[in-house]
Amino acid sequence: MADEAIEPDATAPNPRTRLMNEVAEQMDAIESDFGSDYEIGRVITIVEVTGPDGNVGLRVRAGQYPWIALGMLEFAKKSLEATMRG
């Protein structure tokens, strides 16, 4: 599932709408897990972008010091690995 390529779809929303939908889904999941009493702290976004020539790039945006972003990414990596182990 995670390795599946995303097929182009003529009916899919434009890239901006797609990204906004992803963020909305994340907010729904946060509200489901934390209710209405929470604060959003630091945010990191990682987006895979495929250009018209087929080249793939990553856009990473982290609005904090690099060492904080790296710590958050390391924690996220360990969390995903733990989830995959079951």
N, CA, C and O of each residue as an XYZ file, in Angstrom:
344
protein
N       0.821     -1.179      0.000
C       0.000      0.000      0.000
C       0.872      1.253      0.000
O       0.660      2.140     -0.827
N       1.840      1.350      0.897
C       2.664      2.544      0.986
C       3.574      2.696     -0.225
O       4.002      3.809     -0.534
N       3.877      1.603     -0.916
C       4.768      1.661     -2.062
C       4.031      1.857     -3.380
O       4.663      1.979     -4.429
N       2.710      1.889     -3.339
C       1.948      2.030     -4.564
C       2.144      3.411     -5.168
O       2.171      4.420     -4.462
N       2.279      3.436     -6.487
C       2.366      4.713     -7.185
C       0.994      5.364     -7.213
O      -0.028      4.679     -7.270
N       0.976      6.651     -7.175
C      -0.281      7.379     -7.281
C      -0.530      7.617     -8.758
O       0.236      8.303     -9.434
N      -1.606      7.041     -9.239
C      -1.930      7.154    -10.654
C      -2.569      8.510    -10.941
O      -3.395      8.987    -10.161
N      -2.189      9.134    -12.062
C      -2.861     10.369    -12.451
C      -4.349     10.118    -12.680
O      -4.734      9.070    -13.199
N      -5.160     11.055    -12.301
C      -6.608     10.915    -12.417
C      -7.177     12.244    -12.891
O      -7.030     13.265    -12.219
N      -7.822     12.228    -14.044
C      -8.367     13.457    -14.611
C      -9.435     14.076    -13.713
O      -9.700     15.275    -13.806
N     -10.052     13.268    -12.842
C     -11.099     13.807    -11.975
C     -10.552     14.250    -10.619
O     -11.292     14.802     -9.804
N      -9.257     14.012    -10.370
C      -8.664     14.385     -9.084
C      -8.594     15.909     -8.967
O      -8.454     16.612     -9.967
N      -8.693     16.408     -7.734
C      -8.601     17.857     -7.546
C      -7.207     18.367     -7.916
O      -6.253     17.595     -8.008
N      -7.111     19.664     -8.122
C      -5.801     20.228     -8.444
C      -4.854     20.044     -7.257
O      -5.310     19.741     -6.155
N      -3.553     20.220     -7.458
C      -2.590     19.947     -6.395
C      -2.843     20.725     -5.109
O      -2.688     20.174     -4.019
N      -3.223     21.976     -5.213
C      -3.476     22.787     -4.022
C      -4.659     22.219     -3.229
O      -4.602     22.120     -2.003
N      -5.719     21.852     -3.933
C      -6.887     21.275     -3.275
C      -6.538     19.936     -2.637
O      -6.982     19.635     -1.529
N      -5.750     19.144     -3.332
C      -5.345     17.840     -2.786
C      -4.581     18.012     -1.480
O      -4.842     17.306     -0.506
N      -3.631     18.956     -1.458
C      -2.860     19.202     -0.243
C      -3.761     19.704      0.883
O      -3.609     19.291      2.032
N      -4.689     20.587      0.558
C      -5.622     21.095      1.574
C      -6.502     19.970      2.118
O      -6.812     19.949      3.310
N      -6.908     19.034      1.253
C      -7.701     17.884      1.703
C      -6.896     17.014      2.659
O      -7.435     16.524      3.651
N      -5.604     16.814      2.369
C      -4.746     16.026      3.256
C      -4.674     16.681      4.639
O      -4.776     16.003      5.661
N      -4.499     17.995      4.659
C      -4.426     18.712      5.934
C      -5.757     18.600      6.680
O      -5.765     18.398      7.894
N      -6.872     18.726      5.976
C      -8.188     18.606      6.612
C      -8.383     17.216      7.206
O      -8.934     17.080      8.298
N      -7.935     16.184      6.495
C      -8.035     14.820      7.025
C      -7.183     14.658      8.277
O      -7.588     13.982      9.222
N      -6.002     15.277      8.287
C      -5.147     15.212      9.471
C      -5.822     15.916     10.651
O      -5.770     15.420     11.777
N      -6.450     17.055     10.404
C      -7.153     17.772     11.479
C      -8.307     16.931     12.017
O      -8.525     16.882     13.227
N      -9.042     16.275     11.133
C     -10.129     15.393     11.581
C      -9.591     14.286     12.478
O     -10.195     13.966     13.502
N      -8.449     13.694     12.096
C      -7.852     12.632     12.899
C      -7.383     13.161     14.256
O      -7.551     12.496     15.279
N      -6.796     14.355     14.260
C      -6.351     14.962     15.528
C      -7.548     15.196     16.436
O      -7.501     14.861     17.619
N      -8.622     15.767     15.894
C      -9.823     16.021     16.703
C     -10.431     14.730     17.213
O     -10.956     14.684     18.325
N     -10.365     13.684     16.411
C     -10.881     12.387     16.840
C     -10.066     11.836     18.012
O     -10.628     11.262     18.945
N      -8.751     12.010     17.965
C      -7.876     11.488     19.015
C      -7.835     12.361     20.265
O      -7.724     11.839     21.374
N      -7.925     13.688     20.106
C      -7.704     14.602     21.220
C      -8.938     15.391     21.647
O      -8.875     16.158     22.608
N     -10.057     15.214     20.946
C     -11.256     15.979     21.290
C     -11.104     17.425     20.877
O     -10.490     17.729     19.854
N     -11.665     18.320     21.678
C     -11.607     19.739     21.323
C     -10.639     20.525     22.206
O     -10.488     21.735     22.039
N      -9.985     19.843     23.142
C      -9.093     20.530     24.078
C      -7.642     20.187     23.748
O      -7.049     19.316     24.384
N      -7.070     20.871     22.754
C      -5.692     20.628     22.347
C      -5.112     21.885     21.722
O      -5.846     22.807     21.366
N      -3.818     21.917     21.594
C      -3.118     22.976     20.872
C      -2.258     22.327     19.803
O      -1.715     21.243     20.016
N      -2.133     22.968     18.674
C      -1.214     22.506     17.641
C       0.138     23.139     17.928
O       0.253     24.360     18.029
N       1.153     22.307     18.059
C       2.512     22.797     18.290
C       3.233     22.979     16.969
O       2.683     23.509     16.003
N       4.445     22.538     16.951
C       5.256     22.665     15.743
C       4.700     21.757     14.639
O       4.101     20.716     14.908
N       4.915     22.185     13.396
C       4.401     21.450     12.237
C       5.527     21.262     11.232
O       6.288     22.188     10.952
N       5.624     20.055     10.696
C       6.536     19.760      9.590
C       5.692     19.186      8.465
O       4.872     18.297      8.688
N       5.893     19.693      7.263
C       5.222     19.097      6.111
C       6.276     18.511      5.176
O       7.317     19.116      4.920
N       5.978     17.333      4.683
C       6.831     16.673      3.694
C       5.920     16.290      2.538
O       4.952     15.550      2.715
N       6.234     16.797      1.368
C       5.379     16.558      0.207
C       6.219     16.017     -0.939
O       7.236     16.604     -1.307
N       5.785     14.890     -1.502
C       6.410     14.345     -2.704
C       5.810     15.081     -3.900
O       4.590     15.158     -4.038
N       6.659     15.612     -4.749
C       6.204     16.366     -5.913
C       6.797     15.746     -7.163
O       8.013     15.591     -7.273
N       5.927     15.388     -8.114
C       6.372     14.834     -9.391
C       6.166     15.892    -10.467
O       5.050     16.360    -10.693
N       7.256     16.259    -11.124
C       7.186     17.262    -12.177
C       6.696     16.669    -13.480
O       6.583     15.450    -13.610
N       6.402     17.528    -14.449
C       5.894     17.058    -15.742
C       6.904     16.173    -16.474
O       6.528     15.390    -17.346
N       8.190     16.297    -16.120
C       9.220     15.473    -16.747
C       9.398     14.132    -16.044
O      10.231     13.323    -16.452
N       8.617     13.891    -14.988
C       8.682     12.636    -14.260
C       9.651     12.642    -13.087
O       9.670     11.705    -12.290
N      10.455     13.695    -12.979
C      11.371     13.784    -11.843
C      10.586     13.999    -10.560
O       9.612     14.751    -10.522
N      11.034     13.317     -9.506
C      10.362     13.391     -8.216
C      11.256     14.138     -7.242
O      12.460     13.892     -7.164
N      10.652     15.050     -6.506
C      11.374     15.788     -5.479
C      10.592     15.777     -4.184
O       9.406     15.449     -4.161
N      11.255     16.133     -3.124
C      10.594     16.279     -1.825
C      10.679     17.728     -1.399
O      11.725     18.366     -1.517
N       9.574     18.236     -0.905
C       9.544     19.565     -0.307
C       9.345     19.367      1.186
O       8.374     18.741      1.610
N      10.254     19.894      1.975
C      10.167     19.800      3.426
C      10.105     21.217      3.959
O      10.932     22.066      3.629
N       9.107     21.448      4.788
C       8.960     22.767      5.409
C       8.815     22.559      6.905
O       7.912     21.865      7.373
N       9.722     23.174      7.641
C       9.706     23.069      9.091
C      10.003     24.459      9.651
O      11.093     24.996      9.452
N       9.041     25.027     10.341
C       9.188     26.382     10.846
C       9.817     26.446     12.224
O       9.318     27.139     13.110
N      10.907     25.727     12.405
C      11.608     25.760     13.685
C      13.085     25.523     13.426
O      13.497     25.313     12.285
N      13.876     25.557     14.480
C      15.306     25.306     14.321
C      15.527     23.924     13.707
O      14.773     22.994     13.995
N      16.554     23.781     12.864
C      16.794     22.489     12.191
C      16.953     21.325     13.163
O      16.479     20.227     12.874
N      17.600     21.529     14.294
C      17.800     20.422     15.231
C      16.487     19.976     15.866
O      16.349     18.810     16.238
N      15.531     20.873     15.994
C      14.206     20.482     16.494
C      13.480     19.679     15.420
O      12.872     18.649     15.710
N      13.547     20.162     14.172
C      12.905     19.443     13.063
C      13.490     18.041     12.929
O      12.744     17.080     12.739
N      14.803     17.911     13.024
C      15.430     16.589     12.919
C      14.986     15.676     14.056
O      14.761     14.486     13.837
N      14.859     16.209     15.255
C      14.369     15.404     16.379
C      12.942     14.944     16.157
O      12.604     13.798     16.452
N      12.099     15.829     15.639
C      10.711     15.455     15.357
C      10.648     14.380     14.280
O       9.871     13.432     14.387
N      11.468     14.530     13.243
C      11.479     13.532     12.176
C      11.979     12.184     12.685
O      11.459     11.142     12.287
N      12.980     12.194     13.556
C      13.490     10.942     14.128
C      12.416     10.274     14.974
O      12.243      9.057     14.911
N      11.692     11.063     15.767
C      10.605     10.521     16.577
C       9.513      9.933     15.687
O       8.985      8.858     15.968
N       9.177     10.654     14.602
C       8.156     10.162     13.671
C       8.603      8.845     13.033
O       7.805      7.920     12.881
N       9.874      8.769     12.666
C      10.412      7.537     12.074
C      10.266      6.370     13.046
O       9.807      5.293     12.663
N      10.651      6.580     14.289
C      10.559      5.519     15.291
C       9.111      5.122     15.552
O       8.814      3.946     15.763
N       8.219      6.095     15.538
C       6.789      5.799     15.741
C       6.240      4.940     14.605
O       5.498      3.987     14.842
N       6.612      5.285     13.362
C       6.159      4.497     12.215
C       6.745      3.094     12.242
O       6.055      2.124     11.928
N       8.015      2.983     12.616
C       8.631      1.659     12.707
C       7.924      0.801     13.758
O       7.697     -0.389     13.540
N       7.579      1.404     14.893
C       6.872      0.664     15.952
C       5.501      0.232     15.459
O       5.062     -0.878     15.757
N       4.821      1.087     14.713
C       3.506      0.749     14.174
C       3.610     -0.411     13.191
O       2.759     -1.301     13.181
N       4.645     -0.399     12.372
C       4.814     -1.463     11.372
C       5.152     -2.801     12.037
O       4.794     -3.860     11.522
N       5.836     -2.750     13.175
C       6.150     -3.990     13.891
C       4.913     -4.580     14.553
O       4.853     -5.778     14.829
N       3.924     -3.722     14.805
C       2.684     -4.198     15.416
C       2.771     -4.141     16.848
O       1.819     -4.503     17.540
